[in-house]
Amino acid sequence: MRNTPGIAGRVFHSLGKNGINITAIAQGSSELNISMVINRKDELKALNSLHLNFFEFKNIPVNLFLAGTGNVGSELLHQIKAQSDFLSKHLKVSLRIAGLANSRKMLFSEKGLNLSDPLRTLGDTGRCYEPAEFLEKMRSLNLPNSVYVDCTASDEIPRNYLSVLKSGISVVTPNKRANSGSFKYYSGLKVQAEKAAVKYLYETNVGAGLPIISTIRNLIISGDEIIKIEGILSGTLSYIFNNLSPLDTFSGIVNYAKSLGYTEPDPREDLSGLDVARKLLILIRETGIRFEMRGIRINRLLPKKLMESQSTDEFMDKLKEVDTYFEKMRKKAEDSGTILKFIARYESGKASIGLEPVSSVHPFYRLEGTTNAVALTTRRYRSSPLIISGPGAGADVTAAGVLGDILKTVNL
Amino acid sequence: MRNTPGIAGRVFHSLGKNGINITAIAQGSSELNISMVINRKDELKALNSLHLNFFEFKNIPVNLFLAGTGNVGSELLHQIKAQSDFLSKHLKVSLRIAGLANSRKMLFSEKGLNLSDPLRTLGDTGRCYEPAEFLEKMRSLNLPNSVYVDCTASDEIPRNYLSVLKSGISVVTPNKRANSGSFKYYSGLKVQAEKAAVKYLYETNVGAGLPIISTIRNLIISGDEIIKIEGILSGTLSYIFNNLSPLDTFSGIVNYAKSLGYTEPDPREDLSGLDVARKLLILIRETGIRFEMRGIRINRLLPKKLMESQSTDEFMDKLKEVDTYFEKMRKKAEDSGTILKFIARYESGKASIGLEPVSSVHPFYRLEGTTNAVALTTRRYRSSPLIISGPGAGADVTAAGVLGDILKTVNL
């Protein structure tokens, strides 16, 4: 091969970036050969890296190991397939599904699965899913630019992030569990990602595809200070309180929202506010503050007794009991020119979630439908806040956000 | 040095990334020495890269060549100084001012200028500014991770971006000129940046520190399609129409805004809408559409004759003549439950800027002060748009956006 300027650089860049340790190397001044000694375990990875650099050097391969084939995971597969030509042409990136798993089966392909119907391939040819084996195979394949994409709602899988990052594999996920557990685990992941020079990205933890976490990050690194965070962080609760009226009772709206699929199968999961609290916790932590869940004051929406109903059906039946209460609250707010919104709030070290009356000058007053919104009041955005709003849930926008994070694992 | 895993990789990564071509290299298996043959011109750069990697390897140096020491440039210098410890600790990045210039003087420092009072140092010890010499010196210094930061409002400087990118130097700028000229030049810059594996970033071209351009980019790469762009893209025009009332005449508000420094010294620059048109053009291009300025319909705010007044004073004097017209317009809008806003719009291939009545359900209805806003209706954000709003001007938020872009030139 001709030693045009930058070619040798690209070889070393490629091997270095993929963590391949070169024991000895020699290149003749004839520029016709390069010899090197590397560890046997890195042989294939080095060969692939070099091959990719010299023969397909227009495309950077990104090898995805996707766990979870539910709404978000399968939509992500669709988007990757649909965007493959665009990403190859405009970003010189080639996304490959090197591993795919759901709770039943798993499948690997060093060259990347055929994307015409990967879920069917998984069902037909996958072997029994073994979590430890999936991780082990991902490590032993040792492919360049590996990314572990967790599209599950699992509590278990996030516990593996630390060891995955330690192996030099990036982690991208919409799963909130790792970031809303202990601060120690959250910050440990960030430190580990930095040490291993890989990425840990989770933009979709809050507001799905809305650029909320990256915006906070950019404010902080440029030296801005967050004075106040206000958020409508649940599409479900946003929908309920945007629609409360003398004609639409609380229980009626919850029932309707449930029938539209806007709520979890058991709407108590939304109404508990726990998911909102998790998101607020993550936003607070992203500002650089050490914070734990117990620091968030949760102003309960519903009586404890009601929430502890034996079944979803019993709960839905009993929900009518609170209609009068919510209508009174709504009327009282209306009489003072305000509207009730379920707001996550952080200000002066204090965090809370709960129902608040907002007046017509508040940026959240006009929100409609299932819209999410975050208003950031900072030292620089003080006279009026920086606001990001829009649909903050849904498989399509979530998968798009995950895809955006995947592309950020390589420097485009 | 000990050959711990990844160290050799880091050497090659570092040299490769900085475009240093290695003619021959030999590393003994004793792991105590590495010898290599490189081009003499790269000697210092290689030495620096390696030194930085092994002895200060916790920090990636980013060498800035800053042109322009006005509001934004000097605020950027402040922010870099103030954030230096944070960036070093949390991002392992060390920002250095390797070159500094304004229209009078220029100064270079391979190790980075002392940031205690760089403008004074420039004034006291800088030599006469010669544009060609500045570029030549920037190239010949050949420092790793070089970034040319154009904080001028110059028409001339953007003409150099192409050759700067070609030299393997990233370009970061709030200057809109290069992106609002011919589509050919705009797209040429993007292609060149990609070819040279450097960055061309300009988030602050629209909405200052608001994450508008990066959001459009993320939507596009994930395969979303932009159906409609609506924007309030001028803080000045936002302020004027947010304050129009029976008590506050058009000319009165323009005068007041001028006295607050919200307008250009000659307010006609704001009132012409040209700046808004430039921003709209950039947003349209960012969606991937080939578009030229002549494709934007500019609905004039003021009569041509008034705009052609001989002087700013004459213009300001005559401005009273249009007060009745704007009050009529305002009243008419009010009577139909709407408010006038100066909107940049792109929809179905058609682009326009001009005054539009917006109703109370429109996301721009409640905007106040000098707020900027962009509403993106896309295939995925269709039921309600993705909206980003907030103060869209000011040296502090603009410099913060520039700093964010600078940090994106290295993969953090």
Interface residues (C-beta under 8 A of the other chain):
Chain A: N3 P5 G6 I7 A8 G9 R10 V11 F12 H13 S14 L15 G16 K17 N18 G19 I20 N21 I22 T23 A24 I25 A26 Q27 G28 S29 E31 V37 Q79 A82 Q83 F86 L87 H90 L91 K92 E194 G209 L210 P211 S214 T215 N218 L219 I221 S222 G223 D224 S360 V361 P363 Y365 R366 E368 G369 T371 R380 Y381 S383 S384 P385 L386 I387 I388 S389 G390 P391 G394 D396 V397 A399 A400 G401 L403 G404 L407 V410 N411
Chain B: N3 P5 G6 I7 A8 G9 R10 V11 F12 H13 S14 L15 G16 K17 N18 G19 I20 N21 I22 T23 A24 I25 A26 Q27 G28 S29 E31 V37 Q79 A82 Q83 F86 L87 H90 L91 K92 E194 G209 L210 P211 S214 T215 N218 L219 I221 S222 G223 D224 S360 V361 P363 Y365 R366 E368 G369 T371 R380 Y381 S383 S384 P385 L386 I387 I388 S389 G390 P391 G394 D396 V397 A399 A400 G401 L403 G404 L407 V410 N411
